């Protein structure tokens, strides 16, 4: 079965929240956004979030005024500092490429800073703390055949299908012939199994996710599923056949499914950091990893 499910998250995402999200970034904002849809859900600390009832059918909740003010301030700061951020980024990229023979690009890194990699994220300002600003929905700021490895973890679900397609094509363009793209992500089969409560591991996952995120006594796989889809800004979900087909269409070959932390390339082993944020057992349960290689005789044009 081939599946790709795309969600319109424009009505959920609070203004100013980064689209290059890490799985646990901005959780409180999304919890507030979906608490209206399920009265059992609460914000972190079990505090009720103030909401305003909208005349729209879906009833979009508003964030607290103080939170909205902070978001607007960050927007203004980023808009003001954006030109300087781009200027400094290009200098840092040039310096990085000059210092390594196997450039490695980490997209949507969040808090998982990998040594020896060019760690990038949309949420950074002035390229601080070892992270370079990058909006992966747009053209990547590299020449053709520049990068040896590209890696993203729990990232493509935060993109629409068109944005994911663009990211895959851009990764292919900037990769050197023989280079590899590694994608780690939640995929549809896991969600289907989760809803079916298939086995003891899934039951433990539901209990853990309920206690960690939902703050309710009701262990419901459906509530956990809703939290995964709505609580973390999910815009699209794939399965292995669909994502593999997208990779092949972009020009990739040798599509290989890997276990978390494992790879035939030494540079791609142990790069996942999501298992440091959630229990490793559950990270392995919810994460599917694909690696795709750019053919040695590839010609981008």
N, C-alpha and C positions, 0 to 999 in steps of 0.2 A: 504494500500500500504506500502510495506517495502522498505526502501531506505537507502543506504549508498554510499556516493560519496567520492572518494579519489582523491586528487590532488597531482601531483608531483611538489613540490615546490623547488626542488634543483636548478632549473634555475633562481629562483627569489630571494631566501634568500641570502643577502650579507653575506660573510664569517665572522664568529665571532659573529653573532647575536644569542642570546639564543633561544633554541627551546621551553623552558618552558615559553612561552611568555604570558604576560598579554595583554588584548585586545588593550591597548593603548600604550604599550611599543614599542619603536623603530619605531614609525609611520613614521617619516621622511625618514627612510631608505626604507621602503616599498613604500612610495609615490614616491620616486625617481625611484624605480625599475619599477613601473607600468606607470610612466609618459610617457615612450616611447611608450606604447601601446595605450594610449589615450591622444592626445595632449591637451585636455581640462584640464587635471589634472596638478596641480602645487604642489610644496613643500610648507611646512608651511611658511607663510609670502608672498605667491604668488611669490616666487623667482624661476626662472627656474634653474633646476639642470643640470650641464654639463654632456653630455652623449657622448658615442662613438658608432658609428654604427658598429655592428658585421656582419660578413658574414653569420652567422647562420640565419636561417629563422625567429626565434623569436626575434632576435636583442636585446641582453641583454645589458642594460645600465650600465655604470661604475659609481661608487660613486666618489665624488671629492677626489683628492690625499690626502688632509688633513684628510678627514674622514677615508679613507683607512689606513692611517698611525696610526690614533688613535685606529682603530680596531685591527691592528697588535700589537700595544703596549699592549693593554688589553689582547690579546691572550697570549703574552709572559709572562705577569705578572701572569695570571691565571695558565699557565702551570708550572711556577716556584713555585707558592704558593699552587698548588693543593695538594701535600702530607701533608702539614701542615694543610690545610683546612679540609681534611678528618680526620686527627688525632684529631683536635679540635672538629670536628662535633661529633665524637663518644663520647667524654667526655660530650658534652652538651646534647646529646640524653640520655645518662645514667643518668645525673643529672635530666633531665626533667621527665623521667619515674619514678625515685625514689620519686619525689615530688607530684605526682598526682595519684589518684585512677582511674580516667577516662581519660586516655591519648587521646588527640584529635590532629589529624594530618591534617594540611592545606597544600595542594600541589599546587605549582605554585601561590604563594600568591601575587607576585608583590608588590604593595604598600598597599594592604589590610591586615594590621597586626592585627590579632585577639588576644585579651588578653586571656591568659590561654590556648592557642593553641601552638603546635610546628609548627611555620610558616616556610615553606621551599620554595626554588626557585633555579633554576639552575644559575641565574644571579648574585648570591652573591659570594664574595670572603672573606675568613677567617671568614665566619659566622657572619658578622657584622650587626648592627642595628636590632637585634632580629630576624634575618632570617638565617636559616640553609641551607647550600648547599645541594641540592638533585637533581639528574638526574632521573626523574620518568620514563624514557625509560628503565632503568635498574632495577635490583633487589633492592627492598627497604631495607634499612639498619636496619631492625628490625627482631626479632625472630617471629615465628608463634604465633598467638593469643596474641598479645601485645597491640594493639591499640583499643580504644572503638569507635572512630568516625574518618572517613576520609572524607575530603571535598575538592572539586576542583571547580573553577568557571571560565568559559570561557577559559578553558585549553585544553580539549581533542581535540578541533578542530586544535590545533597546533601539534597534534600527527598524525602519519599515522595510518591506521586501525590496523596493527600489533602492533604498540606501544600502542595504546589504549587498545587492547586486553590484552597485557602484564600488563598494569597499573591496569586494572580491576582484573585480576587474582592475582596480587601482593597485591592489596588492600584486596581481600578476604583472602589471606594467613595471613596477619599481623593483621587482625581484630580479636577481641575476639568473641567467639560465642555469638550471640545476638547483636553484634556491627553493625553499619550502615555506608554505603557509600552514600554520597550526591554529585550529579553531577549537576551543573548548566551550561547550554551551549546554544548557538545559534543552532537551528535545521532546517532541510529542510523545513517543512511546513511554517515557518516564511518567508524564502527566496522566496518560491513560491507565498505566499500572497503578499509579497513586490513587486515582479515583476508584479503581476496582479493589483497592486495599489488598494487593496480591502478596500475602506472606507476612512473616514476622518483621522483616526489615522495614517494610512500608508502614506497618502499624507503629513501630518505634519512631519512624520518621514523622508520622502524623502527630504523635504525642509530643515529640521534641519541638516541632514547628508550632504547635498549638501553645505550648508553654512559653516559647521564646517570643513569638510575634503576636499571637492573637489575644492572649490574656483572658481566656475563657475556659470554663471547665468542660465544655463540650468538645470532645475529640472527633472532629468531623473532617474527613478527607476533602469534602467539597469546600469547606471554609479555607483549608490550607491551599487548595488549588486556586481559589479566588485570590488569596493573598499573593501567591506566586505570580499570577497573571496581572493583577491590578496593583499590588502593593509595591512592585519594583519597576514600574514603568515599562512593562513588556509591550512591544508593538508587533512582534511577529514570532512565530514558533515554527521550527522545521523538524523534519526527520532526516535520517541518513540518506535515503535515496534522493530526496529533493535537494538537499544541500550538496550532495555529490554531483548531481546534474548541473547545478549552478556553477560549481567549480570546473567541470568539464567544459561547459559552454564558454567560460572565460579563457580556456586554453590549458588548464592544468591537467596533469596526468598522474598516474600512480596514487590514486586516492586510497588512503589507508586509515583504518580505524585503530586507535591506540587506547591503552589504559591510561588513566590519569597518572602523570609523572613519568611515563615510559615513552621511549622513542628510539628509532634506529639512528637518529642524529644526536650526538652527545650534547650539542648546544640546546636541544629542546627537551632534555630530561629534567624533571623536577622543577619546571617553570611555573606550574600552577600554584596559585596562592590562596585559592578559595577554601581549601581544606584547613587553612589557618584561621579562617573566620567562622566556619561552621565545623562540626565534627567531621573528621576525615572519612568516616564510614558513610555519612550522608552525602558528602561531596562526591564520592565515587558513585553513589547510587543515582544522583541527579545529573551528573555531568557526562556528556558524550564528547569524545575527542576525535577530530579528523585531521589528517595531514595530507596536503596536496603538494606535488612537486611541479615546478615549471620545467618543461622539457629542455634538455641541453641545447637542442637545435632551434629553440624558440626564436621568433623574430617579431618584436613588437611593432616595428615599423617607424 
